[in-house]
């Protein structure tokens, strides 16, 4: 009779465990990884907070911009209102100016920037200038028009020469003007050009355009200095330029006085 103990230990039947094998539990991350995760979360919160503060500041700045825009609109409305209030006084001033012969041409000749453009033909035509008028467009910001009124004269058929300075679609200055209809044998535009070319050859540099050719020059309205002078200097107060003393007369008077003094000294001797 055999006993289990009689079998070698290597031949003894193995016992199977009634319980299934257990899975290993995941090890928790190292303490360093936990710290990095916390730091990243902190940075995210800090970044979100910074964005929120920046958004709030942008809103505050935008409110200031909107406030200034509203003030600008109020100022524009005030300018429009005062522009209308000025009109009766401008009209009255024009009526008084019309009673003074050669007021317009004298004013232009006395103004240093305008007189630099005047050639002989310009002055001849401007002797018939009765008044100048600057009219702002209704919304003021979009431009204005300069009108030159003439009495009966032999040079061109136009009673009014106008040049407008509107803003184009892109918001840049532009210009357009009346076509000058010269009377037969009075080609002032041609003569002005010839006179200017002779002067430029004499001075060995290109002379600026004449007053009359300025009407048809639309090459660079943004750099048109003459229209700015007329609008911002002559139109607001033409009298100050009309009353400029004639320096030639003053110099002549001074020379006469000197000659009289010399004559008196010679008499005394």
Buried (B, 14 or more C-beta within 10 A) or exposed (E): EEEEEEEEEEEEEEEEEEEEEEEEEEEEEEEEEEEEEEEEEEEEEEEEEEEEEEEEEEEEEEEEEEEEEEEEEEEEEEEBEEBEEEEEEBEEBBEEBBEEEEBBBBBBBBBEBBEEBBBEBBBBBBBBBBBBBBBBBEEEEEBBBBBBBBEEBEBBEBEEBBBBBBBEEEEEBBBEBBEBEBEEEBBBBEBBBEBBEEBEEEEEEEBEBBBBBBBBBEEEBEEBEBBEBBBEBBBEEBEEBBEEEEEEEEEEEEEEEEEEEEEEEEEEE
